[in-house]
Every structure is written in structure tokens, then in C-alpha cells.
Amino acid sequence: MSTGFGEYLVLRRLLTPRAVLQVLKNQARARPHLGELAVHRGWLSWGQVLGVISLGEQLKLRFGEAAVREGLLIDAQVDDLLKEQEAATPTLADCIVELGFIDRHILEREQGNYEQGIQMARSKAASSLGMRD
């Protein structure tokens, strides 16, 4: 689920824009940092993580890019860490329910409606592209 779903919920008047921002902030706080994940896997020490963060800030690089640049991680390790980070990050729906904004059953119904609307829009776009050929 993306922030597009958050916008949909605002249009449906189930959330306010302020509530969506709060949900996104909550989700971001719950997302584990790549450095933390790398330490837990034994790939980096906390000292190395701090060095990578410092380098990243200086050169305006993301953590993984800075770690690869320093030769501390390889691209495949960064990819693994990103997958682990994504899996460990609560979904937008989970955050909405956790914060008590919308009941899970209502949210699941709305998510189904949202996804159905996306599929219909994609089908219409594909049909219109096919007609032009």
C-alpha cells in the first residue's frame, strides 16, 4: 500500500491529511535502519555504522551507497538489507489501525475498493493504448 492509498482515504473522508502525515511518521519511526540491520547480521560494527553515516552526510549518499563506497558492504548485501528492512517495516494499514484511526475491517474493505479502482484504471489505459495501434 502506498501513500496513494492515504490520499484515497482522505478523499473518502476517512482520514485527514494531518492523520496521514502522522501515520507516515509512525511508519518511518518503526522502519529499522540499515546500519542496525547490518550490525545484527555481523556485517558491520557500530563504529563502522557511525563512519558510514558521517560519510553519507558529507557526500549526500544513502547509507548503502556510502557503505559500498567504503568497501564495507557489497551491493548484494545492501540489497539483502533493503529487503529485510522492507519486510520489517509495518504497512501503512497496520499503522493506521495501530493509531486507532480506522477499524481494520473498514480499512480492508476500503483497500479492496482502492485496488479495484487501480485495476480498472489500468485496464482502461491498456484498452485505450490498444485502440491507437
C-alpha positions, 0 to 999 in steps of 0.5 A, a space after each residue: 500500500 502506498 501513500 496513494 492509498 492515504 490520499 484515497 482515504 482522505 478523499 473518502 473522508 476517512 482520514 485527514 491529511 494531518 492523520 496521514 502525515 502522522 501515520 507516515 511518521 509512525 511508519 518511518 519511526 518503526 522502519 529499522 535502519 540499515 546500519 542496525 540491520 547490518 550490525 545484527 547480521 555481523 556485517 558491520 560494527 557500530 563504529 563502522 555504522 557511525 563512519 558510514 553515516 558521517 560519510 553519507 552526510 558529507 557526500 549526500 549518499 544513502 547509507 548503502 551507497 556510502 557503505 559500498 563506497 567504503 568497501 564495507 558492504 557489497 551491493 548484494 548485501 545492501 540489497 539483502 538489507 533493503 529487503 529485510 528492512 522492507 519486510 520489517 517495516 509495518 504497512 501503512 494499514 497496520 499503522 493506521 489501525 495501530 493509531 486507532 484511526 480506522 477499524 481494520 475491517 473498514 480499512 480492508 474493505 476500503 483497500 479492496 475498493 482502492 485496488 479495484 479502482 487501480 485495476 480498472 484504471 489500468 485496464 482502461 489505459 491498456 484498452 485505450 493504448 490498444 485502440 491507437 495501434 
